[in-house]
Amino acid sequence: MSRRRRKRKRTSPVVNIILIAIAVLCFAFIITRVFGENDKVAEQDSLFNITSAEDAAIIIDGEQNEAFGKNINGVLYIPYETVWNDINSGFYVEEAADTLFMTLPDQTLTWTVSDPSGYLYKDQDGTYYISAECVSQYSNIGLETYEDPYRIVIDTQPGSGAYVSVVNDSVIRVSASKKAEIAVSCAAGDVLELLSNEGEWSLVASRDGHFGYIQSADIAETSVTEEYTAKPELEFETLGTGGTIKMAWDYIGRPEDNEALDRMMEGTTGLNIISPTWFSISDTSGNLISYADAAYVEKAKNTYGLSVWALVGDYGGEDATTGEILQSYANRQNITAQLIESALTYGIDGINIDFEDIDEQYAPAYIEFLREFTQQAHMNGLIVSVDNYVPGYTDHYRRDAQNDIVDYVIMMGYDEHTAYTSEYGSVASLPYVEGGITATLEEVAPEKLVLAVPFYTRGFTVPFGTDSFETETLFMSDQETFMAEHGIENLTWDAAAGQYTGSSEDQSGRYYIWIENAESLAEKLSLVDKYSLAGACGWRLGMETDDIWPVWNEYLG
């Protein structure tokens, strides 16, 4: 029986060609997806996270800020908080008066929310905005605005970055991959700011605010930078002493303390400045308590050859804090006027500002006070110095802003351990002091930074059966008494702390002391030369022993 062979149906040549073409296209698509470049341009509003016609992206130093500006009828505004924190702390909004302040070395400018300039805007939620035009005009920054979408592009240190030129026509992508969407195209010769080099890809920012990744092979180093003309009229001049600062504070707690100057100066050598604690804020209007004394100034200058930098301290009442008081323009002007008048009346050479009660929310008012006061002080030839703790919980004091305003920034290198700290220990260990210096130098120029050292220490008592401890502030001359009373006989040199330490115990508890003396002072004062600081000062006269002065002179010259 024979089988019938089934006849094979032939495929049309045209169909074969179509199938082959489809296969080629599919293969090409797969290859492109896996190995090819994405030529899709990112949707621009999405790229800058813009969701409203009022939104304006803010790009600062190649990075988009979390906050958004506002587009009000084509005028772009930046939130005041963003301006103060990230762009220029010279602007200050006094909310009670709906007024924007800009205090310059020779004048103070103000604008209200109803001012025709439109420089200050307040939305329905009570949030303040400053126009990009105003920020640009009164800041030493680069600032440009762009449309589609609206964005404000800011360079806080124009010309200081690293720049590259585009070698070949290329693109900036939203991530470091050829498959990533395109943020913006670049033409050969375009100049970009180089934010970081990551091997095959480099993170860059374009002039118009786009930032992302470009292939490193498409860029090259260039000497071309962004052009910018600085505005020197915005910068405060620095009034220096022309030499090393060698200052000590003199505690004046009542008028008759002025009569003890001879006793305070007995045995001292190597000082060129004395700072009597003469002034403090007495009420919520900014009126001052004053212990200023003409005879003191005359003797300090003529007998001891000292300049006098009088200290002004915090408000000590319960009705407000110093920060709250400084919110008012009238209060700031009242404090300033009294200090300037006293300086001129008594022949004071400078003012040392020692406000230690400034909460973070009042930091802008504090910086504005420094600007307003320094303006008037410099007009009258007075040097301005400002006291700060070691960086940490007082970072909101904006040492970077202080550096741009005042003549000297003093770092109080002490109170590492007090009755209020969680642990007992040294008042000023060497790592604490040196760490404070290096941290402060991130914001303050070394030629403006003065190191304050302690002429005192603390004794600590830890009663058995408790988790607490008691403290006793000790003059250098009182340390021996504390050790004798508690049987501390053997001191050990702690090289890490840079001081001697000792302890003992009895039936009641344990006792600890970290000694401050000539040797520990030498360790601290050596940092003045190591970091090229402006000098040093000591808190306070009368606490020290005479043997510290040869060390003082050795390290300060």
C-alpha positions in Angstrom: 0.0 0.0 0.0 1.6 3.3 -1.0 1.4 6.5 0.9 0.4 9.8 -0.6 3.1 12.4 -0.1 1.6 15.6 1.4 2.5 18.6 -0.7 4.5 21.3 1.2 3.0 24.7 0.9 5.5 27.3 -0.2 5.9 30.7 1.6 5.7 33.7 -0.7 9.1 35.5 -1.2 7.4 38.8 -0.1 6.3 37.3 3.2 9.8 36.0 3.8 11.2 39.4 3.3 8.7 40.9 5.7 9.4 38.3 8.3 13.2 38.8 7.9 12.7 42.6 8.2 10.6 42.1 11.4 13.3 39.9 12.9 16.0 42.4 12.1 14.0 45.2 13.6 13.3 43.2 16.7 17.0 42.3 17.0 18.0 45.9 16.4 15.4 47.0 19.1 16.8 44.5 21.5 20.4 45.6 20.8 19.5 49.2 21.2 17.7 48.6 24.4 20.6 46.7 25.8 23.6 48.4 24.3 22.3 51.6 22.6 21.7 55.2 23.8 18.5 56.6 24.9 17.6 59.7 22.8 14.5 60.7 24.8 14.7 64.1 26.4 13.3 64.3 29.9 10.1 66.2 30.4 11.4 69.5 31.9 8.7 70.1 34.5 9.2 66.6 35.9 13.0 67.0 35.7 12.8 69.9 38.2 9.8 68.4 40.1 7.6 71.3 39.2 3.9 70.7 39.7 2.4 74.2 39.6 2.6 77.2 37.3 3.7 79.2 40.3 6.6 76.9 41.0 10.2 78.1 40.3 13.0 75.6 40.8 16.0 76.9 42.8 19.4 75.4 41.9 22.2 76.4 44.2 25.8 75.4 43.3 24.6 72.7 41.0 22.1 71.1 43.3 18.4 71.7 43.4 17.1 73.1 46.7 14.3 71.3 48.5 12.3 74.6 48.6 10.7 76.2 45.5 10.5 79.8 44.5 7.4 81.5 43.3 6.5 82.9 39.9 4.3 85.9 40.6 3.2 87.5 37.3 6.6 86.7 35.8 8.6 87.9 38.8 10.6 85.2 40.5 10.8 85.1 44.3 12.9 83.0 46.7 11.7 82.0 50.2 13.3 84.2 52.8 14.3 81.1 54.8 16.2 79.7 51.9 17.9 83.0 51.2 19.0 83.3 54.8 20.1 79.7 55.3 21.7 79.0 51.9 22.4 82.2 49.9 22.9 85.4 51.9 22.3 85.9 55.7 22.6 89.6 55.2 18.9 89.8 54.5 16.7 90.1 57.5 12.9 90.1 57.6 11.3 91.8 60.7 8.0 90.1 60.8 6.3 92.5 63.2 6.8 95.3 60.7 6.6 93.3 57.4 9.9 94.8 56.6 13.0 93.5 54.8 16.4 94.9 55.9 19.7 94.9 54.1 22.4 96.5 56.3 25.5 97.5 54.4 28.7 99.0 55.7 27.5 102.6 55.0 23.7 102.4 55.1 20.7 100.3 56.0 18.1 99.7 53.3 14.5 98.7 54.0 11.5 97.5 52.0 8.0 96.6 53.1 5.5 94.2 51.5 3.7 97.2 50.0 6.9 98.8 48.6 6.6 99.5 44.8 9.9 97.7 44.2 8.1 94.4 44.9 11.3 93.1 46.6 9.3 91.6 49.5 6.3 89.3 49.0 4.2 87.7 51.7 1.8 84.9 50.7 -1.5 83.9 52.3 0.2 81.5 54.7 2.4 84.3 56.1 5.6 83.0 54.3 8.0 85.7 53.2 9.7 85.7 49.8 12.5 88.0 48.4 12.6 88.7 44.7 15.5 87.1 42.8 16.3 90.6 41.5 16.8 91.9 45.0 18.9 88.9 46.1 21.1 89.3 43.0 21.6 93.1 43.5 22.6 92.8 47.1 24.6 89.6 47.1 28.1 88.7 45.9 26.8 85.7 44.0 26.0 84.7 40.5 22.3 84.5 39.8 20.4 83.9 36.6 16.7 83.2 35.9 15.2 81.0 33.2 11.8 80.1 31.8 10.3 76.8 30.5 10.3 75.9 33.3 10.9 78.8 35.6 14.1 78.3 37.6 16.6 80.4 39.5 20.2 79.3 39.2 22.6 80.5 41.9 26.4 80.2 42.3 27.3 81.3 45.8 31.0 81.4 45.0 31.1 82.4 41.4 34.3 81.6 39.5 35.7 79.4 42.3 34.6 76.0 41.0 36.3 73.7 38.5 35.2 74.0 34.9 35.4 71.9 31.8 34.7 72.5 28.2 32.6 70.2 26.0 34.9 68.6 23.3 32.2 67.0 21.2 28.5 67.7 20.9 27.1 65.7 23.7 24.3 65.4 26.3 23.9 65.6 30.0 21.8 62.7 31.3 19.8 62.4 34.4 21.9 59.4 35.6 25.3 57.9 34.7 24.0 55.6 32.0 23.5 55.8 28.2 20.0 54.5 28.7 19.1 57.4 31.0 17.0 60.2 29.7 18.6 63.4 28.4 18.5 66.4 30.7 19.9 68.8 28.1 22.1 68.8 25.0 25.5 70.4 24.9 27.4 71.8 22.0 31.2 71.6 21.5 32.8 74.6 23.3 30.1 74.9 26.0 31.5 75.4 29.5 30.2 73.3 32.3 31.0 73.3 36.0 32.5 70.0 37.1 30.9 68.8 40.3 32.7 65.5 40.5 34.5 63.0 38.3 33.3 59.4 38.6 35.5 57.7 36.0 33.6 57.1 32.7 31.0 59.7 33.8 31.3 63.1 35.3 28.7 65.0 37.3 28.3 68.5 35.8 26.1 71.6 35.9 25.2 73.8 33.0 24.8 77.5 33.1 21.1 77.3 32.8 20.7 75.1 35.9 20.6 71.6 34.4 22.8 69.1 36.2 23.5 65.5 35.6 26.0 63.2 34.0 28.1 63.5 30.9 30.6 61.0 29.5 34.0 62.0 30.7 35.5 61.5 27.2 33.3 64.3 25.9 34.8 67.0 28.2 38.3 68.4 28.9 39.8 70.7 31.5 39.6 74.4 30.7 40.9 77.6 32.2 37.7 79.4 31.3 35.4 80.2 34.2 32.1 81.9 34.7 32.6 85.7 34.5 31.6 87.6 37.5 32.2 91.1 38.9 32.3 91.4 42.7 30.5 94.2 44.5 33.0 95.4 47.1 30.5 97.9 48.5 28.6 95.0 50.0 31.5 93.8 52.1 32.4 94.9 55.6 35.9 96.1 56.1 38.0 94.4 58.7 39.6 96.7 61.4 42.6 94.7 62.7 45.0 95.6 65.5 48.1 95.0 63.3 49.5 92.4 65.8 48.8 89.4 67.9 45.7 89.6 70.1 46.8 89.1 73.7 43.6 89.9 75.7 42.2 89.0 79.1 38.7 89.7 80.5 38.3 91.6 83.7 35.1 90.7 85.5 33.3 93.8 86.7 30.2 92.8 88.6 29.6 96.2 90.4 31.0 99.7 90.0 33.6 99.4 92.8 35.2 96.4 91.0 36.8 99.0 88.6 39.0 100.1 91.5 40.7 96.7 91.6 42.5 97.1 88.2 46.0 97.5 89.8 45.4 94.2 91.8 44.2 92.4 88.7 47.3 93.5 86.7 49.8 92.7 89.4 52.2 90.0 88.2 50.7 90.0 84.6 52.9 90.5 81.5 52.3 90.2 77.8 48.7 91.6 77.6 47.8 94.3 75.1 44.0 94.3 75.5 41.8 94.2 78.5 38.0 93.6 78.3 36.1 94.8 81.3 32.6 93.2 81.6 30.9 96.6 81.8 27.6 96.3 79.9 24.6 94.0 79.9 21.0 94.3 78.7 18.8 95.4 81.6 15.3 95.3 80.1 13.2 94.2 77.1 13.6 97.6 75.4 17.4 97.1 75.1 18.4 99.6 77.8 21.8 98.8 79.3 23.4 98.4 82.7 26.7 100.2 82.5 29.7 100.1 84.9 31.9 102.0 82.5 34.6 104.1 84.2 36.7 106.8 82.8 39.5 106.4 85.4 39.7 102.7 84.6 40.2 103.5 80.9 42.8 106.1 81.6 44.8 103.8 83.9 44.5 100.8 81.5 45.9 102.9 78.7 48.4 105.2 80.3 49.7 102.9 83.1 49.5 99.5 81.5 49.5 100.3 77.8 46.3 98.4 77.1 43.5 98.9 74.6 40.1 98.5 76.2 37.5 96.3 74.5 34.4 96.6 76.8 32.1 93.5 76.9 28.3 93.6 76.5 26.4 90.6 77.9 23.0 89.1 77.8 19.7 90.1 79.3 19.3 88.3 82.6 15.6 88.8 83.3 12.7 86.4 83.0 10.5 88.4 80.7 12.4 87.6 77.5 15.6 86.2 76.1 18.3 88.2 74.4 17.2 86.8 71.0 13.7 87.9 71.5 14.8 91.4 72.4 17.0 91.6 69.2 14.0 91.0 67.0 13.0 94.7 67.3 14.7 97.3 65.2 14.1 99.9 67.9 15.8 97.6 70.5 18.8 96.9 68.3 19.2 100.6 67.6 18.9 101.4 71.3 21.6 98.9 72.3 23.8 100.2 69.5 23.4 103.8 70.3 24.2 103.3 74.0 27.4 101.3 73.3 28.6 103.8 70.7 27.9 106.8 73.0 29.7 105.1 75.9 32.7 104.2 73.8 33.1 107.7 72.6 32.5 109.2 76.1 35.0 106.9 77.9 37.6 106.4 75.2 36.8 102.7 74.7 38.6 101.1 71.7 36.4 98.2 70.9 33.3 96.3 71.9 33.3 92.5 72.8 29.8 91.0 72.2 29.1 88.1 74.5 25.5 87.1 73.8 25.1 83.4 74.8 21.3 83.2 75.1 20.3 83.1 71.4 17.9 80.3 70.4 18.0 79.1 66.8 14.7 80.9 65.9 16.3 84.2 66.8 19.6 83.7 65.0 18.6 86.0 62.0 17.9 88.8 64.4 21.2 88.3 66.1 23.1 88.4 62.8 21.2 91.5 61.8 22.2 93.1 65.1 25.9 92.3 64.4 25.5 94.0 61.0 23.8 97.1 62.3 26.2 97.4 65.3 29.4 96.8 63.3 28.2 99.4 60.7 28.0 102.1 63.4 31.1 100.8 65.3 33.3 101.0 62.2 32.0 104.5 61.4 33.4 105.5 64.8 36.7 103.5 64.5 35.7 100.8 67.0 36.8 97.2 66.7 34.1 94.5 67.1 34.7 91.0 68.5 32.2 88.3 69.1 32.4 85.4 71.6 31.3 81.9 70.6 31.4 78.5 72.2 33.1 75.5 70.5 30.9 74.5 67.5 28.1 72.1 68.3 24.8 73.1 69.8 25.4 76.8 68.9 26.0 76.2 65.2 23.0 78.4 64.5 25.1 81.4 65.6 26.4 81.3 62.0 30.1 81.8 62.5 30.5 82.1 58.7 28.2 85.2 58.7 30.1 86.6 61.7 33.3 86.2 59.8 32.0 88.4 57.0 30.9 91.1 59.5 33.0 91.6 62.6 36.7 92.0 63.1 37.5 89.1 65.4 35.6 85.9 66.2 36.6 84.5 69.7 36.2 80.8 70.3 35.7 80.1 74.0 37.7 76.9 74.3 36.3 75.8 77.7 33.3 74.5 79.5 33.7 71.1 78.0 32.3 69.6 81.2 30.1 71.6 83.6 27.4 71.0 86.1 25.0 70.7 83.2 26.8 68.1 81.1 26.0 64.4 81.3 29.5 63.5 82.4 32.2 64.9 84.5 35.6 65.6 83.0 38.1 68.3 81.9 37.0 71.9 81.5 39.2 72.1 78.3 41.0 69.0 77.2 43.4 69.4 74.3 41.3 67.4 71.8 38.2 69.5 72.7 40.0 72.7 72.1 41.8 71.7 68.9 38.6 70.1 67.5 36.8 73.3 68.2 39.5 75.3 66.4 39.4 73.1 63.3 35.6 73.1 63.2 35.5 76.9 63.6 38.1 77.4 60.8 35.7 75.8 58.4 33.7 79.0 58.7 36.2 81.6 60.0 39.4 82.9 58.5 42.4 82.1 60.8 43.5 85.7 60.9 40.2 86.6 62.5 40.0 83.7 65.0 41.1 84.2 68.6 41.4 81.3 71.0 40.1 81.9 74.5 41.6 79.7 77.2 40.5 79.1 80.8 42.3 80.4 83.9 40.2 78.1 86.0 39.1 74.4 86.3 36.4 72.5 88.1 36.5 69.9 90.9 34.0 67.1 90.7 32.4 65.2 93.5 30.5 61.9 92.8 28.6 60.7 95.9 28.3 57.0 96.3 24.8 55.6 95.6 23.8 58.3 93.1 24.0 58.9 89.4 24.7 62.6 89.8 27.8 64.6 90.5 28.5 68.0 92.0 30.9 70.6 90.7 33.0 73.4 92.2 34.6 76.1 90.0 38.2 76.6 91.1 40.7 79.4 90.4 44.1 78.0 89.5 45.3 79.0 93.0 42.4 77.0 94.6 43.3 73.7 93.0 45.7 72.8 95.7 43.1 73.4 98.4 40.6 71.1 96.7 43.2 68.3 96.4 44.2 68.7 100.0 40.7 68.6 101.3 39.9 65.4 99.4 43.2 63.7 99.7 44.2 63.8 96.0 48.0 63.3 96.3 49.2 61.7 93.1 48.6 63.5 89.8 49.1 61.8 86.5 50.0 63.5 83.2 47.3 62.7 80.6 49.1 63.3 77.3 45.9 63.0 75.3 44.1 65.6 77.4 47.2 67.8 77.7 46.9 68.2 81.5 47.4 66.6 84.9 44.5 64.7 86.4 43.9 63.1 89.8 41.2 61.4 91.8 40.5 60.0 95.3 37.7 58.6 97.3 36.5 58.4 100.9 33.4 57.0 102.6 31.2 59.6 100.9 32.2 59.3 97.3 34.9 59.9 94.7 36.6 63.2 93.7 38.1 64.2 90.4 40.1 67.1 89.1 41.7 68.0 85.7 44.4 70.6 86.4 44.7 73.9 84.5 48.2 75.3 85.0 51.2 76.6 83.0 51.8 73.2 81.4 48.2 72.7 80.2 48.1 76.3 79.1 51.2 75.7 77.0 49.5 72.9 75.2 46.6 75.0 74.3 48.5 78.2 73.4 50.7 76.2 71.0 47.6 75.8 68.8 47.7 79.6 68.1 50.9 79.2 66.0 49.9 75.8 64.7 46.8 77.2 63.1 48.1 80.8 62.4 45.4 82.3 64.6 45.0 85.9 65.4 45.9 85.4 69.1 44.5 84.4 72.4 42.6 85.6 75.4 42.0 84.3 78.9 38.9 84.1 81.2 39.5 85.8 83.5 42.0 88.0 85.4 42.4 87.1 89.0 41.9 83.4 88.5 45.4 82.7 87.1 48.6 82.0 88.9 51.7 84.2 88.1 53.6 81.2 86.6 51.3 81.2 83.5 52.6 84.5 82.2 56.1 83.3 81.0 54.2 80.6 79.1 51.8 83.2 77.7 54.7 85.3 76.5 56.6 82.3 75.0 53.7 81.3 72.8 52.2 84.7 72.0 55.4 86.7 71.7 
